[in-house]
């Protein structure tokens, strides 16, 4: 693998050297030393090349070409720390993706396979340079039979995540389809997940489990708990991944069970959909059981989601379309009747870009329209009133992720949503601020 990586680096240094020679003729002594270093490397003498390049720097020459060629030469000499320092100086230049690719090669050479896989996956999806995208994709193919460091060689291995965080919700309310309370409060939360990872793209079982708890110190009746698990099978046909799972999902407010889902899910995901980088579709069918205090949530829930990802504007653009249909028993009361079976249509957009080797920015925006099954009816001293409910919800958010180390990260989010309803009492505005620290294992 190291030999292959060296060949790729050599191709890049040759291309860069050609550009430098064409645009900056060696008229000064310092530039002549740079040229001698390139020539020595091309002739196979990496040690002499390093001598000339270091001499050029000592004489006062500073350029992106010099930093890059020193990075490649140090890589060839297995001086990986020195090579990484040179490539990192290019992360704020127009050659950022090229530098990131070579940092991925260094990660491979130093057996940091997880880091290398992360770099190559991001570049294969986000880089604006077609050649770097292709090379990164080929590196991923070579890594497809190599499990992350410390994982079994069987091709499948458990992967996990634990995260703790804290935030502020301006409208604390967790029940579906209710108006937000108007009560703002800080909260803490914790999440744990464990699932199957796979180093191969062949046929294999997949499984995942997730637990989440959100605590409001001053409003314990809104404390939220969630447990979820799924088991299924994944296979690949040509460039298409096919996945089928059974799942169960349960959530509580304080200690009271609100809903339990039991269902099946099918996913189709394809790399390269005509002009698109990736496209997918997901269908979920579930039977829902409400808790003892929420019998109106008994029924069915059917969701279809489809979307694609595409490199755009220096990052990765995601577009998602959603259709959701609920089939529940409506609330029937002598003084009040309400539908809990909305038909929803939604659109979600996201754009993610790497600001540096360790920091990523994500922008999100979404629109959702909900039509409820039957009219709402309520009794007043003036008689019976009836109206069908329709909601429009707009939302947006900003996320920042910092990779502190190979398995530690910090993430933060600011989000805002506004709901406009045809019924009085269901309009609201809401924002949420949150920051968390996570560890993968």
C-alpha positions in Angstrom: 0.0 0.0 0.0 2.9 2.3 0.8 4.4 1.7 -2.7 1.1 2.6 -4.4 0.8 5.7 -2.3 4.4 6.7 -3.3 3.6 6.3 -7.0 0.6 8.7 -6.6 2.7 11.3 -4.8 5.3 11.0 -7.6 2.7 11.8 -10.2 1.6 14.8 -8.3 5.1 16.2 -7.8 5.8 15.8 -11.5 2.7 17.7 -12.4 3.5 20.5 -9.9 7.1 20.8 -11.1 5.9 21.2 -14.7 3.6 24.1 -13.7 6.4 25.7 -11.7 8.8 25.5 -14.6 6.3 26.9 -17.0 5.2 29.8 -14.9 8.3 30.7 -12.9 11.5 30.2 -14.9 14.5 29.7 -12.7 16.1 33.1 -13.1 17.3 33.5 -9.5 19.7 31.3 -7.5 17.0 30.4 -5.0 14.7 29.2 -7.8 17.6 27.3 -9.4 17.9 25.4 -6.1 14.2 24.5 -6.3 14.6 23.3 -9.9 17.7 21.2 -8.9 15.7 19.6 -6.1 12.9 18.7 -8.5 15.3 17.2 -11.0 17.1 15.2 -8.3 13.8 13.8 -7.2 12.8 12.9 -10.7 16.1 11.1 -11.2 15.4 9.0 -8.1 17.8 10.7 -5.6 15.4 11.8 -2.8 18.1 12.6 -0.3 19.9 15.0 -2.7 16.5 16.5 -3.6 15.9 17.2 0.0 19.3 18.8 0.4 18.6 21.2 -2.5 15.1 22.1 -1.3 16.2 22.8 2.2 19.0 24.9 0.9 16.5 26.9 -1.2 14.4 27.5 2.0 17.5 28.5 3.9 18.3 31.0 1.2 15.0 32.7 1.8 12.7 31.1 -0.8 9.1 30.5 0.4 6.5 29.2 -2.0 3.7 26.7 -2.2 5.7 24.7 -4.7 8.6 24.5 -2.3 6.4 23.4 0.6 4.7 20.8 -1.6 7.9 19.3 -3.0 9.5 19.2 0.4 6.4 17.3 1.6 6.7 14.7 -1.1 10.4 14.3 -0.7 10.1 13.8 3.1 7.3 11.3 2.4 9.6 9.3 0.1 12.2 9.3 2.8 9.7 8.1 5.4 10.0 11.3 7.3 6.3 11.4 7.8 6.0 14.1 10.6 8.1 16.5 8.5 6.0 15.7 5.4 2.8 16.3 7.3 4.0 19.7 8.5 4.7 20.8 4.9 1.3 19.6 3.6 -0.6 21.3 6.4 0.9 24.7 5.4 -1.1 24.3 2.1 -4.5 23.7 3.8 -5.4 27.4 3.5 -4.4 27.6 -0.2 -6.1 26.6 -3.4 -4.2 23.3 -3.2 -6.0 22.3 -0.1 -7.5 19.1 -1.5 -4.1 18.0 -2.9 -2.6 18.5 0.5 -5.4 16.6 2.2 -5.0 13.7 -0.2 -1.3 13.4 0.7 -2.1 13.7 4.4 -4.3 10.7 3.8 -1.4 8.8 2.3 0.7 9.7 5.3 -2.1 8.3 7.6 -1.9 5.0 5.6 1.9 4.9 5.8 1.7 5.3 9.6 -1.1 2.7 9.9 -3.8 5.2 10.9 -6.2 3.5 8.6 -9.3 5.1 10.2 -8.0 8.6 9.6 -7.0 7.7 6.0 -10.5 6.3 5.2 -12.1 9.5 6.6 -9.9 11.7 4.4 -10.4 9.7 1.2 -14.1 9.4 1.7 -14.5 13.1 2.1 -12.4 13.9 -0.9 -14.1 11.3 -3.1 -17.4 13.1 -2.4 -16.4 16.8 -2.0 -13.3 17.6 -3.9 -13.6 19.9 -6.9 -10.6 18.2 -8.6 -11.7 15.2 -10.7 -8.3 13.5 -10.5 -8.2 13.7 -6.7 -11.8 12.4 -6.5 -10.8 9.4 -8.7 -7.6 8.7 -6.7 -9.5 9.0 -3.4 -12.2 6.6 -4.7 -9.5 4.1 -5.7 -7.9 4.3 -2.3 -11.2 3.6 -0.7 -11.6 0.5 -2.9 -8.2 -0.7 -1.8 -9.2 -0.1 1.8 -12.5 -2.0 1.4 -10.8 -5.2 2.6 -8.9 -3.5 5.4 -10.8 -3.1 8.7 -10.0 -0.1 10.9 -7.0 -0.3 13.2 -7.6 -2.6 16.1 -10.7 -4.3 14.6 -11.0 -8.0 13.7 -9.9 -9.2 10.3 -13.2 -10.9 9.7 -14.6 -8.0 7.6 -17.2 -7.0 10.2 -16.6 -5.3 13.5 -18.6 -3.4 16.1 -18.4 0.4 16.1 -19.7 2.8 18.7 -20.3 6.4 19.7 -20.8 8.1 23.0 -21.7 11.8 23.3 -22.6 14.2 26.1 -23.9 17.7 25.5 -25.8 20.7 26.8 -28.1 23.2 25.2 -31.0 25.7 25.4 -34.4 25.1 23.9 -36.6 28.3 23.7 -39.8 26.2 23.5 -39.8 23.1 25.6 -42.4 20.6 24.3 -41.9 17.0 23.1 -45.4 15.7 22.1 -45.9 15.5 18.4 -48.2 18.0 16.7 -48.6 20.2 19.8 -48.0 23.9 20.0 -44.7 24.7 21.6 -45.0 25.7 25.2 -43.3 29.0 25.1 -41.1 27.9 28.1 -37.4 28.2 27.5 -34.9 26.2 29.5 -31.4 24.7 29.4 -30.9 21.0 29.2 -28.3 18.3 29.2 -28.3 15.1 27.1 -26.3 11.9 26.5 -26.4 9.5 23.5 -24.9 6.1 23.1 -24.9 3.9 19.9 -23.4 0.6 19.0 -23.6 -1.2 15.7 -22.0 -3.4 13.1 -19.4 -1.9 10.9 -18.2 -3.5 7.7 -14.9 -3.3 5.9 -16.4 -5.0 2.9 -19.2 -4.3 0.5 -20.3 -8.0 0.2 -23.3 -9.7 1.7 -23.5 -9.3 5.5 -25.7 -8.9 8.5 -26.1 -5.4 9.9 -27.3 -4.3 13.4 -27.5 -1.1 15.3 -28.7 0.1 18.7 -29.2 3.6 20.0 -30.1 5.2 23.4 -30.7 8.9 24.1 -31.8 10.9 27.1 -32.5 14.6 27.4 -33.0 16.1 30.8 -34.7 19.5 31.7 -33.9 20.2 35.4 -36.8 22.6 35.9 -39.3 20.7 33.7 -38.9 17.0 34.3 -42.3 16.1 32.7 -40.5 17.0 29.4 -37.5 14.8 29.9 -37.1 12.7 26.8 -35.8 9.1 26.5 -35.4 7.1 23.3 -34.4 3.5 22.6 -34.0 2.1 19.1 -32.7 -1.0 17.5 -32.6 -2.7 14.1 -31.3 -5.9 12.5 -31.0 -6.6 8.8 -29.1 -7.7 5.7 -27.0 -5.7 3.3 -25.7 -6.6 -0.2 -24.2 -4.9 -3.1 -25.2 -5.4 -6.8 -22.9 -3.5 -9.2 -22.6 0.0 -7.6 -25.9 -0.3 -5.7 -26.2 -1.1 -2.0 -29.4 -2.8 -1.0 -30.5 -3.0 2.6 -33.5 -4.5 4.4 -34.0 -4.3 8.2 -36.6 -4.8 10.9 -36.6 -2.2 13.7 -38.2 -1.2 16.9 -38.3 2.3 18.4 -39.6 3.5 21.8 -39.8 7.0 23.4 -40.9 8.3 26.8 -41.7 11.6 28.4 -40.4 11.5 31.9 -41.4 7.9 32.8 -44.5 7.6 30.7 -44.3 5.7 27.4 -45.6 7.7 24.5 -45.1 5.6 21.4 -43.6 2.3 20.3 -42.8 1.5 16.7 -42.4 -1.9 15.1 -41.6 -2.0 11.4 -39.5 -2.8 8.4 -37.3 -0.6 6.3 -35.8 -0.9 2.9 -32.9 1.2 1.5 -31.4 1.5 -2.0 -28.2 3.6 -2.3 -26.1 4.0 -5.4 -22.8 5.7 -6.1 -22.9 7.5 -9.4 -26.5 8.2 -10.6 -25.9 9.8 -14.0 -24.6 13.3 -13.3 -25.1 12.8 -9.5 -22.5 11.5 -7.1 -24.9 9.5 -5.0 -28.6 8.9 -4.8 -30.8 6.9 -2.4 -34.4 5.9 -1.5 -35.8 4.7 1.8 -39.2 3.2 2.6 -40.3 2.6 6.2 -43.5 0.9 7.3 -44.4 0.7 10.9 -47.2 -0.3 13.3 -47.4 2.2 16.2 -48.7 1.6 19.7 -49.3 4.5 22.0 -48.6 4.3 25.8 -51.4 4.0 28.3 -51.8 7.8 28.4 -51.7 8.2 24.6 -54.0 5.6 23.0 -54.8 8.0 20.1 -51.3 7.3 18.7 -52.2 3.7 18.0 -52.2 2.9 14.2 -49.7 2.9 11.4 -46.9 5.2 10.0 -45.6 5.0 6.5 -42.7 7.1 5.3 -40.9 7.4 1.9 -37.7 9.4 1.5 -35.5 9.9 -1.5 -32.6 12.2 -2.2 -29.1 12.7 -3.7 -25.7 14.2 -2.9 -23.6 16.2 -5.3 -20.4 18.2 -5.1 -21.3 21.9 -5.4 -19.9 25.2 -4.5 -16.8 23.7 -2.9 -18.7 21.3 -0.7 -21.3 18.5 -0.7 -24.9 19.5 -1.5 -27.7 17.2 -0.2 -31.3 17.3 -1.3 -34.0 15.2 0.4 -37.7 14.7 -0.4 -40.0 13.2 2.2 -43.6 11.9 2.2 -45.2 10.7 5.4 -48.7 9.2 6.0 -50.1 8.5 9.5 -53.1 6.3 10.0 -54.2 6.8 13.6 -57.4 6.8 15.7 -58.5 10.4 16.0 -59.2 12.0 19.4 -62.9 11.9 20.1 -64.2 13.8 23.2 -67.7 15.3 23.8 -66.2 18.8 23.7 -63.3 18.2 21.4 -62.2 16.1 18.4 -58.8 16.2 16.7 -57.0 14.4 13.9 -53.6 12.8 14.7 -53.1 11.5 11.2 -51.2 14.1 9.1 -50.1 13.6 5.5 -46.8 15.3 5.2 -44.6 16.5 2.4 -41.1 17.8 3.1 -38.0 19.1 1.4 -34.6 19.3 3.1 -31.4 20.9 1.8 -27.9 20.6 3.3 -24.5 21.8 2.3 -21.3 20.6 4.0 -17.8 21.8 3.4 -14.4 21.3 5.1 -13.0 24.6 6.4 -9.7 22.8 7.3 -8.3 19.4 7.9 -10.2 19.1 11.2 -13.1 21.6 11.0 -16.3 21.1 8.9 -19.3 23.4 8.4 -22.9 22.3 7.6 -25.8 24.5 6.6 -29.3 23.1 6.7 -32.7 24.3 5.6 -36.1 22.5 5.4 -39.8 23.0 4.6 -42.7 20.8 5.7 -46.4 20.9 4.9 -48.9 18.9 6.9 -52.5 18.2 6.0 -54.6 16.6 8.7 -57.0 13.8 8.0 -60.3 15.1 9.5 -61.6 18.4 10.8 -60.9 19.6 14.3 -64.1 20.2 16.2 -64.7 21.9 19.6 -67.6 23.1 21.6 -68.0 26.7 22.9 -70.9 28.6 24.5 -71.6 29.9 21.0 -71.9 26.5 19.4 -69.8 23.9 17.6 -66.8 25.0 15.5 -65.1 22.9 12.9 -61.9 23.5 10.8 -59.3 21.3 9.1 -55.8 21.8 10.3 -52.9 22.6 7.9 -49.4 23.5 9.0 -46.4 24.9 7.3 -43.0 24.7 9.0 -39.8 26.3 8.0 -36.5 25.5 9.6 -32.8 26.1 9.3 -29.6 25.4 11.1 -25.8 25.8 11.3 -23.5 23.0 12.5 -19.7 23.0 13.2 -17.7 19.9 13.8 -14.1 19.9 15.1 -12.1 16.6 14.9 -9.8 16.8 18.0 -8.2 13.4 17.4 -8.8 10.2 15.5 -11.6 9.3 17.9 -12.6 12.5 19.7 -14.6 15.4 18.3 -16.7 18.5 19.3 -19.8 19.5 17.5 -22.2 22.4 18.0 -25.5 23.4 16.4 -27.8 26.4 16.2 -31.2 25.7 14.7 -34.4 27.7 14.3 -37.9 26.7 13.2 -41.2 28.6 12.6 -44.6 26.9 12.4 -47.6 28.6 10.7 -50.9 26.7 11.4 -54.5 27.3 10.2 -55.6 26.7 13.8 -55.1 29.3 16.5 -52.7 28.1 19.2 -50.4 26.0 17.0 -48.2 28.8 15.6 -44.8 29.1 17.2 -41.2 30.1 16.7 -38.4 28.1 18.3 -34.6 28.1 18.4 -32.1 25.7 19.9 -28.4 26.1 20.9 -26.4 23.0 21.6 -22.8 21.8 22.0 -21.5 18.3 22.6 -18.3 16.2 22.9 -18.1 12.7 21.4 -15.9 9.7 21.2 -16.0 6.9 18.7 -14.7 3.4 19.4 
